[in-house]
Amino acid sequence: MENPMDFVKRPVAVVGLGLSGEAAKRLLLRNGVKPKDLLTFDDKAGAADFSDPERLLAEGRPATLVVSPGYPLAKDWIRDFTEHGGVVTSETALAVHYLTTEKLIAVTGAVGKSTVVSILEAALQKFAPSSFVGGNLGRPLADYVVDLQEGKRPRAPWVVLELSSYQLENCGNLQADFSAITYLTPNHMERYPSLTAYYDQKWELVARTKKAVVLNAQGGELKKYAQGKKAQAQLLWTDQNDEELVPLQLAEAKLLGSHNQDNLALAAKIAREAGWPEAAFQGMKEFPGLPHRMQNLGMRRGVRLVNDSKATTMESVKTAALGISEQMDRKAQLVLLLGGRDKNLPWQELKELKKIQKLKAVFFGEVGQRAQQLSGLEGPVFAKLREAIQHLPAIAGVGDTVLLSPGGTSLDEFKNFEERGKVFSDEVQKVF
């Protein structure tokens, strides 16, 4: 097999040194790019060879940029680079060149994609444990390729990738055998010129799927958006009411929430199309859920605690709050923690939560005041999450549920949503 790196023009600059950037470096060096021809760029001073793009272009003179998903391709200097003949690619785009016999499943969506990917992983563990699951969730695809080349693992029969809209902007020749779109709802409006542009980027996966695309019939604006859309792949709609899936008894699954029954249906539909054995469906039902995504932390002094720190869209918040309230005793109270850093999202959509009869909101973080005003929900505002947590015992009692489903990102106080979720999990168990 020819080495795809032979066609990558040198010098090569890796732009963004997160997980994807580091994996790209590893792949490039393992496949013939010499250290002298490998440059690194990151906005954070001292993190890479260059932090000033003008210096990178003038002094490093790269011929190829390997751009990490979190770094916008719309940056003026990247556009100028391509207009002057420079090549822009990505870690994923390079890595897919090395796939041979692997069957590829790709999953995207504004919300729910990590859960669907993890359900598929739980299924694969039952009958094909040497499969690889990663992408936007877990390890980058380039790490799989290098581990394979270094003899650290066998070739995977199945590769399952979570793909963000950012990754779909710049994924080279990626072609999936099967794919799924979980949900469409406003997100990342700071990066895209319009909501349609964001949805179009998600739909790009359909054009990259060879066999079947599974779509969530309860996927927010997905059904409306998909009307009239054509596809070469077969489009299959499903949700928890899919009669074909009734024999699988997915209602017995450990996952909490009605929306997760729809996520299970998506995974099960893909598995049926792919011809997976019965053991796969048992694995799906045994999957307990992901940390920080509707994670049931159990009871403390009669109060149920739920960590949904990953919820950074209005749709995620509504799904969590409404889903949990439906399962609660009508006399019990739902205490909802909302806040963090804003990303220009429509907080006014949370007015829908007023239909939860016994709802108490507690706001925190940079967006706390704005979220309170736009949502129309009553509740105190705190500068920090820990301060909000200290207030909880005064309002939550036996039978109530405390739900962290913040809506805002974690970056006003924390490194990521995982750190925020851990702080919540630790601190809330101290106060109850």
QUIQUI-V8894 format. One record per backbone hydrogen bond with DSSP energy under -0.5 kcal/mol. CO is the residue of the C=O (numbers start at 1). NH is the residue of the N-H. E is the energy in kcal/mol with one decimal. If there is no record, write none. Layout:
# QUIQUI-V8894
{{CO/NH/E} {CO/NH/E}}
This chain:
# QUIQUI-V8894
{{2/4/-0.7} {3/6/-2.3} {4/7/-1.4} {5/8/-1.4} {7/9/-0.7} {11/63/-2.7} {11/64/-1.7} {12/14/-0.5} {12/39/-3.4} {13/15/-0.6} {13/66/-2.9} {14/16/-0.7} {14/41/-2.7} {15/68/-2.6} {18/22/-2.5} {19/23/-2.1} {20/24/-2.3} {21/25/-2.2} {22/26/-2.1} {23/27/-2.3} {24/28/-2.8} {25/29/-2.6} {26/30/-1.9} {27/31/-1.1} {28/31/-0.6} {28/33/-2.3} {29/32/-0.9} {32/34/-0.6} {34/37/-2.0} {35/38/-1.4} {37/11/-0.5} {37/12/-3.3} {37/39/-0.6} {39/14/-2.8} {40/50/-1.7} {41/16/-3.4} {43/45/-0.6} {44/47/-1.9} {50/42/-2.2} {51/53/-0.6} {52/56/-2.2} {53/57/-2.4} {54/58/-2.3} {55/59/-3.1} {55/60/-1.0} {56/60/-1.2} {56/61/-1.0} {63/87/-2.1} {64/13/-2.8} {65/67/-0.8} {65/89/-3.1} {66/15/-2.7} {68/71/-2.0} {70/72/-0.6} {72/75/-1.2} {75/78/-0.6} {75/79/-2.2} {76/80/-2.7} {77/81/-1.8} {78/82/-2.2} {79/83/-2.4} {80/84/-1.3} {81/86/-2.5} {82/85/-1.8} {87/65/-2.9} {89/67/-2.6} {90/94/-2.1} {91/95/-2.4} {92/96/-2.2} {94/97/-0.9} {95/98/-1.9} {96/99/-1.4} {103/159/-2.8} {104/177/-2.5} {104/178/-1.7} {105/161/-2.8} {106/180/-1.8} {107/163/-2.9} {108/182/-2.3} {112/116/-2.3} {113/117/-2.5} {114/118/-2.2} {115/119/-2.3} {116/120/-2.3} {117/121/-2.1} {118/122/-2.3} {119/123/-1.9} {120/124/-2.5} {121/125/-2.0} {123/126/-1.3} {123/127/-0.5} {124/127/-1.1} {124/128/-3.5} {128/131/-1.9} {132/160/-2.7} {133/139/-0.5} {134/136/-0.6} {134/137/-0.5} {134/162/-2.6} {136/138/-0.5} {139/135/-2.8} {140/143/-0.9} {140/144/-1.0} {141/145/-1.9} {142/146/-2.3} {143/147/-2.6} {144/148/-2.2} {145/149/-2.4} {146/150/-2.2} {147/152/-2.7} {147/153/-0.7} {148/151/-1.3} {157/103/-2.2} {158/132/-2.3} {159/105/-3.0} {159/161/-0.5} {160/134/-2.5} {161/107/-2.5} {161/163/-0.6} {162/136/-3.0} {164/168/-1.9} {165/169/-0.9} {166/169/-0.7} {167/170/-1.2} {170/93/-0.5} {171/174/-1.6} {176/210/-2.9} {177/211/-1.8} {177/212/-1.0} {178/106/-1.9} {179/214/-2.8} {180/108/-2.4} {181/216/-1.4} {183/110/-2.9} {184/221/-2.8} {188/191/-1.8} {188/192/-1.4} {194/198/-1.6} {195/199/-2.5} {196/200/-3.0} {197/201/-1.7} {198/202/-1.5} {199/203/-2.3} {200/204/-0.8} {202/205/-1.7} {203/206/-1.5} {203/207/-0.9} {204/208/-0.7} {205/208/-0.7} {206/209/-1.5} {208/176/-3.4} {211/234/-2.8} {212/179/-1.9} {212/214/-0.5} {213/236/-3.0} {214/181/-2.0} {215/217/-0.7} {215/238/-2.3} {216/219/-1.8} {218/220/-1.3} {219/184/-2.0} {219/222/-2.2} {221/225/-2.6} {222/226/-2.5} {223/227/-0.8} {224/227/-0.7} {226/229/-2.4} {234/213/-3.4} {234/236/-0.6} {235/237/-0.5} {236/215/-3.2} {238/217/-2.8} {239/242/-2.1} {242/245/-1.4} {243/246/-1.1} {245/248/-1.7} {246/249/-1.9} {249/252/-1.7} {250/253/-2.1} {257/260/-0.5} {257/261/-0.7} {258/261/-1.0} {258/262/-1.1} {259/263/-1.7} {260/264/-2.5} {261/265/-1.8} {262/266/-2.1} {263/267/-2.1} {264/268/-2.8} {265/269/-2.5} {266/270/-2.1} {267/271/-2.4} {268/272/-2.3} {269/273/-2.3} {270/274/-2.4} {271/275/-0.6} {271/276/-2.6} {272/275/-0.9} {277/280/-1.5} {277/281/-0.6} {278/281/-0.8} {278/282/-1.3} {279/283/-2.0} {280/284/-1.8} {281/285/-1.9} {282/286/-1.5} {283/287/-0.8} {284/287/-0.9} {285/254/-1.9} {290/293/-1.6} {292/310/-2.9} {294/296/-0.6} {295/297/-0.8} {295/307/-2.6} {298/305/-2.3} {300/303/-1.9} {302/304/-0.5} {302/399/-2.9} {303/300/-2.5} {304/402/-3.1} {305/297/-2.6} {305/298/-0.5} {306/308/-0.7} {306/404/-2.4} {307/295/-2.5} {308/311/-2.1} {310/312/-0.8} {311/407/-2.3} {313/317/-1.8} {314/318/-2.6} {315/319/-2.6} {316/320/-2.4} {317/321/-2.8} {318/322/-2.7} {319/323/-2.0} {320/324/-2.3} {321/325/-2.2} {322/326/-1.7} {323/327/-0.6} {324/327/-0.9} {324/328/-0.6} {325/328/-0.9} {329/332/-1.7} {333/335/-0.6} {333/401/-2.4} {334/336/-0.6} {334/360/-2.8} {335/337/-0.5} {335/403/-3.2} {336/338/-0.6} {336/362/-2.7} {337/405/-1.4} {338/364/-1.9} {339/408/-1.5} {340/367/-2.7} {341/409/-2.7} {345/347/-1.8} {346/349/-2.1} {347/350/-2.1} {348/351/-1.8} {349/352/-1.5} {350/353/-2.0} {351/354/-1.9} {352/355/-1.4} {353/356/-2.1} {355/357/-0.8} {356/359/-0.7} {357/359/-0.7} {358/334/-3.2} {360/336/-2.9} {362/338/-2.7} {363/382/-2.3} {364/340/-1.5} {365/368/-1.5} {367/371/-3.4} {368/372/-2.2} {369/373/-2.2} {370/374/-2.8} {371/375/-2.2} {372/376/-1.4} {378/361/-1.3} {380/363/-2.9} {382/365/-1.0} {384/388/-1.7} {385/389/-2.3} {386/390/-1.9} {387/391/-0.9} {388/391/-0.6} {388/392/-0.6} {389/392/-1.2} {391/394/-1.3} {392/395/-2.1} {392/396/-2.2} {397/400/-2.3} {400/304/-2.5} {401/335/-3.1} {401/403/-0.6} {402/306/-2.6} {402/404/-0.5} {403/337/-2.8} {403/405/-0.9} {404/308/-2.2} {406/339/-2.1} {406/408/-1.0} {409/341/-2.4} {410/413/-1.6} {410/414/-3.1} {416/420/-1.9} {417/421/-2.6} {418/422/-2.3} {419/423/-2.5} {420/424/-2.4} {421/425/-2.8} {422/426/-2.7} {423/427/-2.9} {424/428/-2.7} {425/429/-0.8} {426/430/-0.6} {427/430/-0.9} {427/431/-1.4} {428/432/-0.9}}
